């Protein structure tokens, strides 16, 4: 049996297309009642993420989170301190 050279998360991501990923993030965010930042704050955070060397294909390679999910939550911060 051959082993993949990817981590488990990477193997899972390869099987998801952008629509699937967006739907999963949206579903998880719908459970975060009262824990969401304003859309303008989220968008500001995401702009910062897109210039970060740890940003790759919608993921933060530093913490492993989907950036859109993490940037939407009040109780989360950037793992390298780029946004508050």
Steps between C-alpha positions, in 0.01 A plus 500: 500500500649836400487798730417849387770762540233749611370546850149377573360855477662546157356172377155612612539841336596345168161327493306824554431761239456869581120475520520210745751686714292820498189304600682330787638832628158665471342212691754528782463878515122462534566320830707789635203708619622812680865429421527665158675828422344758269554424129724809469731365774508157336581653162777713650651193665481300177679777308785471750498119469535516123831687535640259759766241411304240698188541281452225243183420306268635768686333786734631765796265495608626842187380687325285238172696503297613204572872508140599424380298798763626744470863385123488559522412869519750787694265724779428250812692415772470240750234610788733408341819635419673171141590594324556830 
